[in-house]
Amino acid sequence: MELRALLDGHHLRDRDWVFGAMEESPLFCPRRTGGKIFLSPDFNEGKEGQREATMRRIGGGAIKFLGTKRHHDKWLLDTENYVIKGCFAMTELGHGSNVRGIETIATYDSQTREIVINTPCESAQKYWIGGAANHATHTIVFAQLHINGRNEGVHAFVAQIRDQDEIVLPNIHIADCGHKIGLNGVDNGRIWFNNIRVPQENLLDLVADVLPDGQYVSTIDDPDQRFAAFLSPLTLGRVNIAVSSVYISKAGLAIAVRYALSRRAFSITPDGPEMLLLDYPSHQRRLLPLLAKACMMSSAGNFMKNMYVKRTPEVSKAIHVYSSALKATLTWQNMTTLQECREACGGQGLKTDNRVGIFKAEFDVQSTFEGDNNVLLQQVSKALYAELAATQKKKKPFKGLGLEHLNGPCPVIPVSLTCGILRSSKFQMDLFCLRERDLLKQFTKEVSHYLAQGESREKAFMLSYQIGEDLARAFTERTLLQIFLEDEMKAPAGSLKDVLGLLRSMYVTDCIDESASFLRYGYLSRDNVATVRKEVMALCSELRPHALAIVSSFGIPDGFLSPLAFDWIKANALSSGSE
């Protein structure tokens, strides 16, 4: 219970109440298998609840964050009551991550005080718009605002696309994006606009507005800062995606670990019993480092949620950097975890009822949804470059993003590593900080080199992407370690603190073992890297007795797992059937 409180962070009783309500609701298709009840929605069919959540969160969220009181009064209550079914029309066939380049045009007509929205070419069709294909009645359209022949950049508008009977309105064409490898509960659609007209007040005007005479006004003079403000709704999406990926990793690991604690294969003596899968060192190596990473991710998710809920304008930049870094890292790690869990369950991992395989299909989209992960890491490295430049220009120490370690002397790593040193939190932080510090220096040097050769700033970043990506990963892994270490330090001395120490050390040693950066850039010698590899196996052996307790501390009700996590023989017995 103590570990669960640390990993979940908040509202444990509320979560359990919601879990209980879900287990009793027919909406989640409870089914008895092997003497237990599991929630088993048909993942091959559309899910109305999934669509409804998408329409409420995305459509209403954009109005809340980009609109002002007049928009809130007019639309928010109806979005919450599902009278208005909203969708978020930003992505186009020809533009995804490069939102600044979208081609949809919104022209202001000063005579009628209307906005004319048009799809000028096929690449400008809105694409992957969740909820648009069948049900959405309104959409938040992102388009280039043209006033008197001048392009004022990307802005957001509320446009109705269907009537209350869900009939598509004139001069609008909508089509389904087609069947996907997962997430088919969301009816992603394509939208074309043929010079539709919406009132001027449908411009979401938190950042900018158009006066009756066509004069463009904004509270933010700098176009780049104004554009960043328009993209602010994506931050909440990235936070939600990062956190949800943690929960799915936990569910996959809970199933795979429980299965490995009951499934046996082969024996090491002629007449001896078959061994449990999790007693094989190779199987421990497959799952237990992932278990440690899930716990690290859990602490990071709580950190990100807390920062977002308590956000102020002063921390908006930090929220953008952290949400970009964590969204990329946690979603990638989720897919790595699910793939390993699927394989660790053998053929049983392919069964839809056992859920791990279907999780892979449902959550694969997170790697590109709300920002391509590779692009997000580039944004992180650019932000760190900007922080260094600003600090040097102002001649002030680093403050924020955990970069305060750069104000002190460069850490010194021991020449020879031992078990005790490898498990020392000071050594671990020193090593991760050394890597981040050095990569930031190298990245800055490489970008400066290209700038000196006459390349543009963007071209210089593009040519330096390899070190930039290594820097972003170093920043994120140091952040994960620092957040978890702070949680660990709050725990009282005892068995919980001991397990947290094992999880932390497992995370660090596995990062070193998997990343070529420590050897590539000379932070560790070949002998020390070999020592780390052996330590990973020692930690696996020490974590093995705690595996069941750790996955139990995830607090996932039995019904949210699968028959494979329990009595899978009974669940597959001829006499069991499905009730």
C-alpha positions in Angstrom: 0.0 0.0 0.0 2.9 2.4 0.7 4.4 1.8 -2.7 1.1 2.3 -4.4 0.6 5.6 -2.6 4.0 6.7 -3.8 3.4 5.5 -7.4 -0.2 6.7 -7.8 0.4 9.8 -5.9 -3.1 11.0 -5.3 -6.9 10.1 -5.0 -6.4 6.4 -4.3 -9.9 6.0 -2.8 -11.5 7.9 -5.7 -9.7 5.7 -8.2 -10.9 2.5 -6.4 -14.4 3.8 -6.4 -14.3 4.5 -10.1 -12.7 1.1 -10.8 -15.5 -0.5 -8.9 -18.2 1.4 -10.8 -16.6 0.4 -14.1 -16.5 -3.3 -13.0 -20.2 -3.2 -12.4 -21.2 -1.3 -15.5 -22.5 -3.1 -18.6 -20.7 -0.5 -20.7 -17.4 -2.3 -20.1 -18.8 -5.8 -21.0 -18.0 -7.7 -17.8 -17.5 -11.4 -18.6 -16.9 -14.4 -16.3 -13.8 -16.5 -17.3 -12.1 -19.0 -15.2 -14.1 -18.1 -12.1 -13.3 -14.4 -12.3 -15.0 -11.4 -13.9 -13.0 -9.4 -16.5 -13.9 -6.3 -18.4 -13.8 -7.3 -22.0 -15.0 -4.6 -24.5 -14.9 -5.7 -28.1 -11.8 -3.9 -29.4 -12.8 -4.6 -33.0 -15.9 -2.5 -32.6 -16.4 1.3 -32.2 -16.7 2.4 -28.5 -19.2 5.2 -27.9 -17.6 6.0 -24.6 -14.2 6.5 -26.3 -15.8 8.8 -28.9 -17.7 10.8 -26.3 -14.6 11.4 -24.3 -12.7 12.5 -27.4 -15.4 15.0 -28.4 -15.7 16.4 -24.9 -12.0 16.7 -24.0 -10.6 17.9 -27.3 -13.4 20.2 -28.6 -14.4 21.7 -25.2 -10.8 21.9 -24.1 -9.8 24.0 -27.1 -12.7 26.4 -26.4 -11.7 26.6 -22.8 -8.0 27.3 -23.3 -8.1 29.4 -26.5 -11.5 31.2 -26.1 -12.7 33.9 -23.7 -15.8 34.3 -21.6 -18.2 34.8 -24.6 -17.1 31.5 -26.0 -17.2 29.7 -22.6 -20.8 31.0 -22.0 -21.9 30.0 -25.5 -20.4 26.6 -25.9 -18.8 25.0 -22.8 -21.9 23.7 -21.0 -23.2 22.2 -24.2 -19.9 20.4 -24.9 -20.0 19.0 -21.3 -23.6 17.9 -21.8 -22.8 16.3 -25.2 -25.3 18.6 -26.9 -22.4 19.9 -29.0 -20.0 17.2 -30.1 -16.7 18.8 -30.8 -13.6 17.8 -32.7 -10.2 19.4 -33.2 -9.3 20.1 -36.8 -5.6 21.0 -36.8 -3.8 18.2 -38.7 -4.0 18.2 -42.5 -3.1 15.6 -45.1 0.0 17.6 -46.0 0.9 19.0 -42.6 1.2 17.3 -39.2 4.0 18.4 -36.9 4.6 21.5 -39.0 1.4 23.3 -37.8 2.8 26.7 -38.9 2.6 25.4 -42.5 -1.0 24.3 -42.6 -2.8 25.4 -45.8 -6.5 25.9 -44.8 -7.3 29.6 -45.3 -9.7 31.8 -43.1 -10.3 35.1 -44.8 -11.9 38.0 -42.9 -14.8 39.7 -44.8 -15.1 43.2 -43.3 -18.4 43.9 -45.1 -20.2 41.0 -43.5 -17.9 40.7 -40.4 -17.6 37.0 -41.2 -14.7 34.5 -41.5 -14.7 32.6 -44.8 -13.0 29.2 -44.3 -11.7 27.3 -47.4 -9.8 24.2 -48.3 -7.7 25.4 -51.2 -6.1 22.1 -52.3 -6.3 18.4 -51.5 -3.2 18.5 -49.2 -5.2 21.0 -47.1 -8.0 18.6 -46.2 -8.2 18.1 -42.4 -7.1 14.6 -41.6 -7.2 12.2 -38.6 -9.8 14.4 -37.0 -11.1 12.4 -34.0 -14.9 12.2 -33.9 -15.4 13.9 -37.3 -16.3 10.9 -39.5 -19.7 10.2 -38.0 -20.8 12.3 -35.1 -19.1 15.6 -34.5 -21.4 18.6 -34.9 -18.7 21.3 -34.4 -15.0 21.6 -35.0 -12.2 23.8 -33.9 -10.6 24.7 -37.3 -7.0 25.8 -37.3 -6.3 28.0 -40.4 -4.2 30.8 -41.8 -6.0 34.1 -41.0 -5.9 36.5 -44.0 -7.0 40.1 -43.4 -6.8 42.6 -46.3 -4.4 40.4 -48.2 -2.0 39.9 -45.2 -1.5 36.5 -43.5 -1.6 36.9 -39.8 -0.7 33.3 -39.2 -2.4 30.3 -37.6 -5.6 31.0 -35.6 -8.5 28.8 -34.3 -12.2 29.2 -35.2 -15.4 27.4 -34.1 -17.3 26.0 -37.1 -20.5 23.9 -37.2 -20.2 21.0 -39.6 -23.4 19.0 -38.8 -26.9 19.9 -37.6 -28.4 18.3 -34.5 -29.6 15.4 -36.6 -26.0 14.8 -37.6 -26.6 15.8 -41.2 -23.5 17.4 -42.8 -24.0 21.1 -43.5 -23.8 22.6 -47.0 -20.3 23.4 -48.5 -18.7 20.8 -46.1 -17.6 17.4 -47.2 -16.6 14.7 -44.7 -15.1 11.3 -45.2 -13.9 8.5 -42.9 -10.1 8.0 -42.7 -10.7 4.2 -42.9 -9.9 1.3 -40.6 -6.8 1.6 -38.5 -4.5 -0.9 -36.7 -6.0 0.2 -33.4 -8.1 2.9 -31.7 -11.0 2.2 -34.0 -13.4 3.5 -31.3 -12.5 7.0 -32.5 -14.0 7.7 -35.9 -11.2 9.7 -37.4 -12.4 11.7 -40.3 -11.4 14.0 -43.1 -12.9 17.5 -43.7 -13.0 19.8 -46.7 -14.4 23.3 -46.4 -15.8 25.1 -49.5 -15.8 28.8 -48.5 -18.1 28.3 -45.5 -18.9 31.4 -43.4 -18.8 31.7 -39.7 -19.4 34.9 -37.5 -16.3 36.9 -36.6 -17.0 36.1 -32.9 -16.2 32.5 -33.7 -12.6 33.4 -33.7 -11.2 32.1 -30.4 -9.7 35.3 -29.2 -7.7 34.7 -26.1 -4.5 35.7 -27.9 -5.7 37.8 -30.9 -8.9 39.3 -32.4 -10.1 41.2 -35.4 -11.9 44.5 -34.9 -15.0 45.3 -37.1 -12.9 47.5 -39.5 -10.5 44.6 -40.1 -7.8 45.8 -37.8 -5.8 42.9 -36.3 -5.0 43.2 -32.6 -3.1 40.9 -30.2 -2.0 40.8 -26.6 1.2 39.2 -27.8 3.3 41.2 -30.2 5.9 38.6 -31.1 4.6 36.3 -33.8 6.6 33.3 -32.5 5.2 33.7 -29.0 1.7 34.2 -30.3 2.0 31.0 -32.4 3.2 29.1 -29.3 0.2 30.3 -27.4 -2.2 28.9 -30.0 -0.6 25.5 -29.6 -1.1 25.5 -25.8 -3.9 22.9 -25.9 -1.4 20.3 -27.1 0.4 20.6 -23.8 -2.6 19.0 -21.9 -2.8 16.3 -24.5 0.9 15.5 -24.1 0.5 15.3 -20.3 -2.5 13.0 -20.6 -0.7 10.8 -23.2 2.4 10.5 -21.1 0.4 9.5 -18.0 -1.8 7.1 -19.8 1.2 5.3 -21.2 2.4 4.6 -17.7 -0.9 3.0 -16.7 -0.8 0.8 -19.8 2.8 -0.3 -19.2 1.8 -1.2 -15.6 -1.2 -3.3 -16.9 1.0 -5.1 -19.4 3.7 -5.8 -16.8 1.1 -7.0 -14.2 -0.2 -9.5 -16.7 3.3 -10.7 -17.9 4.9 -10.9 -14.4 1.9 -12.8 -12.9 2.0 -15.2 -15.8 5.7 -15.7 -15.4 5.1 -16.5 -11.7 2.7 -19.4 -12.6 3.8 -20.7 -15.9 6.6 -23.4 -15.8 8.9 -24.6 -18.6 11.7 -27.2 -18.5 13.6 -28.5 -15.5 17.3 -28.3 -14.7 17.5 -31.9 -13.3 16.2 -35.1 -15.0 13.4 -35.7 -12.6 13.0 -32.3 -11.1 10.0 -30.0 -11.4 9.8 -27.5 -14.3 11.0 -24.0 -13.4 8.9 -20.9 -13.2 9.5 -18.6 -16.1 10.5 -15.8 -13.7 13.2 -18.0 -12.1 15.1 -18.0 -15.3 17.7 -15.2 -15.3 17.0 -14.5 -19.0 13.3 -13.9 -18.2 14.1 -11.7 -15.2 16.4 -9.7 -17.6 13.5 -9.3 -20.0 10.8 -8.0 -17.5 12.4 -6.7 -14.3 14.2 -3.7 -15.8 11.0 -2.8 -17.5 9.3 -3.0 -14.1 11.8 -0.5 -12.7 11.3 1.8 -15.6 7.5 1.7 -15.1 8.0 2.8 -11.5 10.3 5.7 -12.6 7.7 6.7 -15.2 5.0 6.6 -12.6 6.8 9.2 -10.5 7.5 11.3 -13.5 3.8 11.2 -14.5 2.8 12.5 -11.1 5.4 15.2 -11.3 4.1 16.3 -14.7 0.4 16.3 -13.6 1.2 18.3 -10.5 3.2 20.9 -12.4 0.4 21.2 -15.0 -2.4 21.5 -12.4 -0.5 24.2 -10.5 0.8 25.9 -13.6 1.5 29.6 -13.8 2.6 31.7 -16.8 6.1 31.6 -15.3 6.4 27.8 -15.8 4.8 27.6 -19.2 8.2 27.0 -20.9 9.1 24.4 -18.4 5.8 22.6 -18.9 6.4 22.6 -22.7 9.9 21.1 -22.3 8.9 18.5 -19.7 5.7 17.4 -21.5 7.6 17.1 -24.8 10.4 15.1 -23.2 8.2 12.8 -21.2 5.6 12.3 -23.8 8.2 11.1 -26.2 10.2 8.9 -23.8 7.2 7.4 -21.9 5.2 6.5 -25.0 8.3 4.9 -26.7 9.0 3.0 -23.5 5.4 1.9 -23.3 5.6 0.3 -26.7 8.9 -1.4 -25.8 7.3 -2.7 -22.6 4.2 -4.0 -24.4 6.2 -5.8 -27.1 8.4 -7.5 -24.5 5.4 -8.5 -22.4 3.6 -9.8 -25.4 6.6 -12.0 -26.3 7.1 -13.0 -22.7 3.6 -14.4 -22.7 4.3 -16.6 -25.7 1.4 -17.5 -27.9 -1.0 -16.5 -25.1 0.1 -12.9 -25.7 -1.6 -13.0 -29.1 -5.1 -13.6 -27.7 -7.3 -10.5 -27.5 -8.7 -11.7 -24.2 -5.2 -11.5 -22.7 -5.1 -7.8 -23.6 -1.3 -7.2 -24.0 -1.4 -7.5 -27.8 -4.4 -5.3 -28.1 -2.8 -2.7 -25.9 0.0 -2.5 -28.5 -2.4 -1.8 -31.3 -4.5 0.7 -29.3 -1.6 2.7 -28.0 0.9 2.6 -30.9 -0.6 5.9 -32.1 0.8 7.7 -29.1 4.2 7.9 -30.7 3.0 10.3 -33.3 -0.2 11.6 -31.7 0.0 15.2 -30.3 3.5 15.5 -31.8 5.9 13.1 -33.4 8.3 11.9 -30.8 11.4 12.6 -32.8 10.3 16.1 -33.4 9.5 16.6 -29.7 13.0 15.5 -28.7 14.4 18.1 -31.2 12.3 20.7 -29.4 13.8 19.7 -26.1 17.4 20.0 -27.4 16.6 23.4 -28.9 15.1 24.6 -25.6 18.2 23.5 -23.7 20.4 25.3 -26.2 18.3 28.4 -25.7 18.6 28.1 -21.9 22.4 28.0 -22.2 22.5 30.9 -24.5 20.2 33.0 -22.3 22.2 32.1 -19.2 25.5 33.1 -20.8 24.0 36.3 -22.2 22.6 37.4 -18.8 25.6 36.1 -16.9 23.3 34.5 -14.4 23.2 30.9 -13.0 20.9 28.2 -14.4 17.5 28.0 -12.7 14.8 25.6 -13.6 14.5 22.4 -15.7 16.8 20.7 -13.1 19.7 22.4 -14.8 21.1 23.8 -11.6 23.7 21.1 -11.6 25.4 23.0 -14.4 26.2 25.8 -12.0 28.6 23.6 -10.0 31.9 21.9 -10.9 32.0 19.1 -13.4 31.4 15.7 -11.7 34.3 13.3 -11.5 33.6 9.6 -12.2 35.7 6.9 -10.4 38.1 5.1 -12.6 37.0 1.7 -11.4 33.4 0.9 -10.6 32.2 -1.5 -7.8 28.7 -2.7 -6.8 28.6 -0.1 -4.0 29.5 2.7 -6.3 27.1 1.7 -9.0 24.2 1.7 -6.4 25.2 5.0 -4.9 22.6 7.7 -5.7 25.4 10.3 -5.8 27.4 8.4 -8.4 24.2 7.8 -10.5 23.3 11.5 -10.5 26.9 12.5 -11.1 27.1 10.2 -14.2 23.8 11.4 -15.6 24.6 15.0 -15.0 28.1 14.6 -16.5 26.6 13.2 -19.7 23.9 15.9 -19.9 26.5 18.7 -19.3 28.9 17.4 -21.9 26.3 16.8 -24.6 24.9 20.3 -24.1 28.4 21.6 -24.6 29.0 19.5 -27.7 25.6 20.3 -29.1 26.2 24.0 -28.7 29.6 23.7 -30.2 28.3 21.8 -33.2 25.5 24.3 -33.8 27.9 27.2 -33.5 30.2 25.5 -36.0 27.4 25.4 -38.7 26.3 28.9 -37.9 29.9 30.1 -38.4 29.9 28.4 -41.8 26.9 30.6 -42.8 24.1 28.1 -42.2 20.8 29.3 -40.9 19.8 28.6 -37.3 17.3 25.9 -38.4 19.7 24.3 -40.8 22.4 24.2 -38.0 20.0 22.4 -35.7 19.0 20.0 -38.4 22.6 19.1 -39.2 23.3 18.6 -35.4 20.3 16.3 -34.8 22.3 13.3 -33.7 23.9 15.0 -30.7 20.7 16.9 -30.2 18.7 13.7 -29.8 21.4 12.2 -27.4 21.1 15.4 -25.4 17.3 15.3 -25.2 17.5 11.6 -24.0 20.2 12.5 -21.5 18.0 15.4 -20.2 15.0 13.1 -19.9 16.8 10.2 -18.2 18.4 12.6 -15.7 15.0 14.1 -15.0 13.4 10.7 -14.4 16.2 9.8 -12.0 16.0 13.1 -10.2 12.2 12.9 -9.7 12.3 9.4 -8.5 15.2 10.1 -6.1 13.2 12.9 -4.6 10.3 10.6 -4.0 12.6 7.9 -2.6 14.2 10.3 -0.1 10.8 11.1 1.4 10.2 7.4 2.2 11.1 6.3 5.8 13.9 3.9 6.3 12.7 0.3 5.9 11.7 -2.3 3.3 10.0 0.2 1.1 13.0 2.4 0.9 15.2 -0.6 0.2 12.9 -1.7 -2.7 12.9 1.9 -4.1 16.7 1.8 -4.0 16.8 -1.4 -6.0 14.3 0.0 -8.6 16.4 3.1 -9.0 19.7 1.2 -9.4 18.0 -1.2 -11.8 16.9 1.8 -13.9 20.3 3.5 -13.9 22.3 0.3 -14.8 19.8 -0.7 -17.5 20.0 2.8 -19.0 23.8 2.5 -19.1 23.6 -1.1 -20.5 21.2 -0.1 -23.3 22.6 3.3 -24.3 25.7 3.6 -26.4 26.2 7.2 -25.3 28.2 6.3 -22.1 30.8 4.4 -24.2 30.5 6.5 -27.3 31.4 9.8 -25.6 33.9 8.3 -23.1 32.0 8.7 -19.9 32.7 5.1 -19.0 35.4 2.7 -20.0 34.7 -0.7 -21.7 35.6 -2.5 -18.4 33.2 -0.3 -16.4 30.4 -0.9 -18.9 31.0 -4.6 -18.6 30.8 -4.3 -14.8 27.5 -2.5 -15.2 26.1 -5.3 -17.3 26.9 -7.8 -14.6 25.3 -5.6 -12.0 22.1 -5.6 -14.0 21.8 -9.3 -13.6 22.6 -9.1 -9.8 19.8 -6.5 -9.4 17.4 -8.7 -11.4 18.1 -11.5 -8.9 17.5 -9.2 -5.9 14.3 -7.8 -7.4 12.8 -11.2 -8.3 11.3 -11.8 -4.7 9.6 -8.4 -4.9 8.1 -8.7 -8.4 4.6 -9.8 -7.3 4.4 -7.2 -4.6 5.5 -4.4 -7.0 2.9 -5.3 -9.7 0.3 -5.6 -6.9 1.2 -2.1 -5.7 0.1 -0.8 -9.1 -3.4 -1.0 -7.7 -5.0 -2.4 -10.9 -8.2 -4.4 -10.1 -8.2 -8.0 -11.3 -11.0 -7.3 -13.7 -8.8 -4.8 -15.6 -6.1 -7.5 -16.2 -6.7 -10.8 -18.0 -7.2 -14.5 -17.4 -3.5 -15.0 -18.1 -2.6 -13.1 -14.9 -4.5 -15.7 -12.8 -5.7 -19.3 -13.2 -5.1 -19.5 -16.9 -5.6 -23.3 -16.9 -9.0 -23.0 -15.4 -9.9 -20.2 -17.8 -9.0 -22.5 -20.8 -10.6 -25.6 -19.4 -13.1 -27.4 -21.6 -15.7 -27.1 -18.9 -15.2 -23.4 -18.2 -16.7 -21.8 -21.4 -17.7 -18.1 -21.1 -20.6 -17.1 -19.0 
